[in-house]
Amino acid sequence: MKKDLYNIMLSKDIIEEIDKIAYERDVDRSYILNEILAEYLSIKIPELNVKEVFQMVELNMNKTSVFKVQKRLSDCIIYVKSSLKHEYRPELKYSVEMFNNDEFKIGKLKLVFRTYDIHTLKRFNDFINIWISLETHYIHKYFKNREIQYEVENGRFNRTLMMPKDITPATNEILSQAICEYIIKFDEMLKFYLNGQNLDSIERIYLEYINKSIIF
């Protein structure tokens, strides 16, 4: 939605309350004003869509015994922790950031994997390379001129999230479903690999996933 600059006069008490809410939610004053007016006028705006997407993601993730959605510090980012049964007790933390100003890239997934065991960390890094190879081979062709971007460091993985393939419009329900399915399947396959599954098994599971799920 296009935004323009306007000068408006508000009472000091109202501004103080708006600023208090904006500070607590880590957004600016304009964001809160825009949201309040949109809700009052029953107008759909991108910021509210992000909020609704995350509400549905949180609801679906909390239904599982594997994931726990952590307290949100920002309306634009959601944090999900995954339980992992392993002798070295590594930690798996996902975060999803949503964008409002990009026509094709809807957000970014970030994963942090922490462990004190060098062998387990190497297995994680190997899996990330396998995952990127699978996506490059099987789904990059669906996003011509809209490259999926990756950032990889030791124990860290970032990936841009694209607008779902062949879905117009992409509703809040579709976006939340795509996010949940992606994290759940990625998490499942990573744990399979850490527990000794071979590459052929991983590829078979991945193919089953992309044939049944939303590609984005």
Secondary structure, DSSP 8 states (H G I E B T S, - for coil): -----------HHHHHHHHHHHHHHT--HHHHHHHHHHHHHT---HHHHHHHHHHHHHHHHTTSSSEEE---SBTTEEEEEE----TT--EEEEEEEE-SS-SSEEEEEEEEEE-S-HHHHHHHHHHHHHHHHHHHHHTGGGSTTS---EEEETTEEEEEEE--TT-SS--HHHHHHHHHHHHHHHHHHHHHHHTT--HHHHHHHHHHHHHHS---
